[in-house]
């Protein structure tokens, strides 16, 4: 599946948004990927999961994967679909007391895992989940996502497998031109009406 096809899927389901958004990382951006709008359609989620699975398998040369692990909530659906594509179980980590934890699942020592997120900007949740898997005895084969928004200089971008790489602009809250323009800041999921999708 080509990157252009992935982006077209996001646009088709109004999942590539324009406006003034507060990202989970705390950064501001004029664009936002609302993955849930794409992944709510099971047939599309399955297609994306298969495509990502093919790229992930190529990255670790067909080694057997025992489990896919994703951070809740964003990585849940793509984690499940990636597990289906790789023929393994799909588990998830949850934030508890400010830290990611495997509250409902266990990893056996030596189990091989792939860590997956829907969208990665700073990589904080992805790296925290990968570290959690290793602390639980797992061996991380790969880290991956649907949309990679990491900066070019990010060390994470070197090993991150994705279906779509987008150099989307982000701003720190203290240096945000959108704030200076007086545009309302939206935390996705809290907006009563949806912003318009990009037609780029």
C-alpha positions in Angstrom: 0.0 0.0 0.0 1.5 3.3 -1.1 1.8 6.3 1.1 -0.5 8.3 -1.2 -3.2 5.6 -0.8 -2.9 5.8 3.0 -3.3 9.6 2.9 -6.2 9.4 0.5 -8.0 7.0 3.0 -7.5 9.6 5.8 -8.9 12.4 3.6 -11.8 10.2 2.4 -13.0 9.7 6.0 -12.3 13.3 7.1 -9.5 12.1 9.3 -6.8 14.6 8.1 -7.9 17.8 9.8 -6.9 21.4 9.5 -7.1 24.0 12.3 -5.3 24.7 15.6 -4.8 21.5 17.6 -3.3 20.5 20.9 -1.4 17.2 20.5 -1.0 14.6 23.1 2.7 15.7 23.3 1.6 19.2 24.4 2.8 20.7 21.1 0.4 22.7 18.8 -0.1 21.9 15.1 -2.2 23.2 12.2 -2.9 19.6 11.2 -4.2 16.5 13.0 -4.7 12.9 12.1 -7.9 11.5 13.6 -7.1 7.8 13.1 -10.3 6.7 14.8 -12.3 8.1 11.9 -10.5 5.7 9.5 -10.2 2.7 11.9 -14.0 2.8 12.7 -14.5 1.0 9.4 -13.4 -2.6 10.0 -12.6 -3.3 6.4 -10.3 -0.3 6.2 -8.7 -1.1 9.5 -8.0 -4.6 8.3 -6.4 -3.3 5.1 -4.2 -0.9 6.9 -3.2 -3.6 9.4 -2.2 -6.0 6.6 -0.2 -3.4 4.8 1.6 -2.4 8.0 2.2 -6.1 8.8 3.9 -6.6 5.5 6.3 -3.7 6.1 7.0 -4.8 9.7 7.7 -8.4 8.7 10.2 -7.2 6.1 12.0 -5.1 8.8 12.8 -8.0 11.0 13.2 -10.5 8.1 10.3 -12.8 8.9 11.2 -13.7 12.5 8.3 -15.0 14.5 6.3 -12.5 16.5 4.6 -13.7 19.6 2.6 -10.5 20.4 1.8 -7.0 19.3 1.6 -4.4 22.1 0.1 -1.0 21.8 -0.5 2.0 24.2 -4.1 2.6 25.0 -6.1 4.2 23.8 -4.8 5.3 20.4 -3.0 2.1 19.4 -5.8 -0.3 20.4 -7.5 -0.9 17.0 -4.4 -0.9 14.8 -2.7 -3.1 17.4 -5.5 -5.6 17.1 -5.4 -5.5 13.3 -1.6 -5.8 13.2 -1.9 -8.8 15.5 -4.4 -10.4 13.1 -2.0 -9.7 10.2 1.0 -11.2 12.0 -1.0 -14.1 13.3 -0.3 -13.4 17.0 -2.1 -12.0 20.0 -2.6 -8.3 20.6 -2.2 -6.8 24.0 -2.2 -3.2 25.3 -0.6 -1.1 27.9 -2.6 1.4 30.0 -1.5 4.5 31.8 -1.9 4.2 35.6 -0.4 6.6 38.1 1.3 8.4 35.3 3.1 5.3 33.9 2.3 2.7 31.3 1.5 -0.7 32.8 0.4 -4.1 31.5 -2.6 -4.3 33.8 -4.5 -7.0 32.1 -1.8 -9.0 30.3 1.6 -10.7 30.9 4.6 -11.3 28.7 6.7 -14.4 29.1 10.4 -14.0 29.3 11.9 -14.1 25.7 8.6 -13.5 23.9 9.1 -11.4 20.8 6.9 -8.3 20.4 6.1 -5.6 17.9 5.1 -2.2 19.4 2.6 -0.2 17.5 0.9 3.2 17.8 -1.6 5.0 15.5 0.3 8.3 15.1 3.8 9.1 16.4 4.9 12.7 16.9 7.5 12.7 19.7 7.5 9.0 20.2 7.0 9.2 24.0 4.2 6.7 24.4 5.7 4.3 21.8 9.1 4.3 23.5 7.5 4.0 27.0 5.5 1.0 25.8 8.6 -0.6 24.2 10.5 -0.1 27.5 7.6 -1.6 29.4 7.7 -4.7 27.1 11.4 -5.2 27.7 11.0 -4.8 31.4 8.4 -7.5 31.3 10.8 -9.8 29.6 9.8 -9.3 26.0 12.2 -8.8 23.0 11.2 -5.9 20.8 11.5 -6.8 17.1 10.2 -3.5 15.8 8.4 -0.3 16.5 5.8 0.9 14.0 2.8 3.2 13.4 0.3 4.2 10.7 1.5 7.8 10.5 5.0 9.0 11.4 5.1 12.7 12.2 8.5 12.6 13.9 11.0 15.3 13.2 13.8 14.5 10.7 16.4 14.8 13.4 14.6 12.3 15.7 16.6 9.2 16.5 13.3 7.3 16.7 12.6 7.9 13.0 15.6 5.7 12.0 14.0 2.5 13.2 10.3 3.4 13.0 8.3 1.5 10.4 5.3 3.4 9.1 2.8 3.4 6.3 2.9 7.2 5.9 5.6 9.7 6.8 4.4 13.3 7.1 6.6 16.3 7.9 3.7 18.1 9.7 4.6 21.4 11.4 4.4 21.6 15.2 5.0 24.5 17.6 5.8 24.8 21.2 2.9 26.5 23.1 5.1 29.6 23.8 6.0 30.0 20.2 2.9 29.2 18.3 1.8 31.6 15.5 -1.7 30.1 15.6 -2.0 31.2 19.2 -0.8 34.7 18.2 -3.5 34.8 15.5 -6.1 34.1 18.1 -7.3 30.9 16.6 -9.2 28.7 19.1 -7.1 25.8 20.4 -8.8 22.4 20.0 -8.0 19.2 21.8 -9.2 16.6 19.4 -12.1 14.6 20.9 -13.4 17.5 22.9 -14.7 19.5 19.9 -18.5 19.6 19.5 -18.3 19.9 15.7 -15.6 18.6 13.4 -13.1 20.9 11.7 -12.9 20.7 7.9 -10.7 18.1 6.4 -7.7 19.1 4.3 -8.1 19.1 0.5 -4.4 19.3 -0.2 
